[in-house]
Amino acid sequence: MSVPDPIVAITMAYVAGVVWGLLMSDARPLERVVLALLWPFGPLAFVVTITILLAASVIAYPLVMVPALAVGLAVLWWAWS
């Protein structure tokens, strides 16, 4: 058994989410279709929200968040290099 291509795996997850949204939602048919097609944007919305909150915290609490952000970026740079 071979490992599926990442694009195939992502497509399968997307199709499974669409089918789940169409079958399990209690909304009207048009809302079911829209919800089923747009469900992958949920994680993107989460990432955008967290990014905005981190940016706002740097402005609101600079003495705490600037060093924390610097340490976080240094750890990410170390982990990816």
SULGILIN-V942869 format. One line per field, one symbol per residue. ss: DSSP state (@ for helix, = for strand, . for the rest). phi: phi as a letter, one per 40 degrees, with the letter a starting at -180 (. if undefined). burial: b if it has 16 or more other ideal C-beta (glycine too) atoms within 10 Angstrom, else e. A space follows every 10 residues. Layout:
BEGIN
ss=???
phi=???
burial=???
END
This chain:
BEGIN
ss=.....@@@@@ @@@@@@@@@@ @@@@....@@ @@@@@@@@.. @@@@@@@@@@ @@@@@@@@@@ .@@@@@@@@@ @@@@@@@@@@ .
phi=.cccddcccc cccccccccd cccbcbccdc ccccccccdc cccccccccc cccccccccc bccccccccc cccccccccc c
burial=eeeeeeeeee eeeeeebbee beeeeeeeee ebeeebeeee eeeeeeeeee eeeeeeeeee eeeebeeeee eeeeeeeeee e
END
